[in-house]
Amino acid sequence: MTLYLQALLGIAVFIALVLPMSRNRRRINWKLVGIAVVLQFVICLLLLKAPLVKEGLLYMNQAVGALGAATLKGTSFVFGYLGGGDTPFTVTNPNAVVTFAFQVLPLVIVMSALSALLWYWRILPVVIRGISWVFERALGTRGPAGLVATANIFLGQTEAPLLVRPYLERMSRYELLLVMTAGMATIAGSVMVIYSAMLGAQFEGVLGHLITKSIMSVPAAVLFAHIMIPDDDDATQALQEPPRIYSSAMDSITRGTSDGLQLYLNIIAILIVLTAFVALANSIVGFLPTVGGEAVTLERIAGWIFAPVAWLMGIPWAEATTVGSLLGVKSVLNEFIAFIQLSGMPPEALSERSRLIAIYGLCGFANLASIGIQISGIGTMVPSRRGDLADLAWPAFVAATLGSCMTACVVGIVAS
């Protein structure tokens, strides 16, 4: 019961934290705020507790396994035993021949191509439109900004705004903030599959949780964006049918593959550089006096700073520093490295409940690098709004971070 009260307190505290950042607190629609919180509970209950939906999400995890096995066929053909093929020597430790870059990460390329094909076949647009209709009825997220917020459940933070590129010029500051917040609070479908493959051995049905978290993040993004900039612009642009992105099935596959390759190379480069920087920084802070008989590291410092946040998410204090460290790594570096660290933790490091809450808290693009990515990516689509994007980047980062923490509070209450 104490942990439930912690999580409920966390929801209230996270909302209170953004009140000083509100442009006009008198115009905050508290009914909308309440509906957004309740909607997160409804989504979580429906996707995790309803028998038919729960079974469907478990089948999706099996689909990820099949997709991973198919990808392994391609990587073993191209990279040989480095990609998972038969080794020309006797293997005494199978884990020693598992290469992250050649066996796990190529799933990003395959998933990117598959997503593009599903978009060309009009499957993804229908799903996005259906979910968008629900949020429009419940939260009033009309027009282009509402569509982008929903599309971010499956698309990346710079890919989703492409769907409404002609409308970006005339968006209000609230709509821009909603677009940016939703982009940082969710993850793209391509990397969602990667995280599912990384965490699947430790947590059954993890893909279902990642999907649930992304859907829950839409009302969370609406909530925090509305508190920061209460929407006082009643004129919403009429949204027309978005143009087709691909001209044929083969065009979607080739372009999706190309986009996936760029993401694949970017992930590899980021992992190399950030891991090197962390090691360099740890070698510097290692000169500090030991604390509790252990050397000081960036991870320990992040744990001390973010431990109260983890506690407010419903994590027991004994595990709060561990989860806080992951939250710090995710916020300063990225969620990829945080998920790698989480997947490498021994079972006894966190309870199953704390591990689930951590997954929800870490699942999102809210990190310092995403600030630059959004200003650059969206700014390229609409150069005249680059100044507004720069002004809204930090509020969007805070809103998306707190939105992810709030979804973690909700799942800690519902799934326990």
Secondary structure, DSSP 8 states (H G I E B T S, - for coil): -HHHHHHHHHHHHHHHHHGGG-S-GGG--HHHHHHHHHHHHHHHHHHHHSHHHHHHHHHHHHHHHHHHHHHHHHHHHHHGGGGT---SS--S-GGGG--IIIIITTHHHHHHHHHHHHHHTTHHHHHHHHHHHHHHHHH---HHHHHHHHHTTTS-TTTGGGGGGGGGGG--HHHHHHHHHHHHHS--HHHHHHHHHHHTTTSTTHHHHHHHHHHHHHHHHHHHHHHHS---------------S-SSHHHHHHHHHHHHHHHHHHHHHHHHHHHHHHHHHHHHHTTS--BTTB---HHHHHHHHHHHHHHHTT--HHHHHHHHHHHHHHHHT-HHHHHHHHHTS-GGGS-HHHHHHHHHHH-S--SHHHHHHHHHHHHHH-GGGHHHHHHHHHHHHHHHHHHHHHHHHHHHHH--
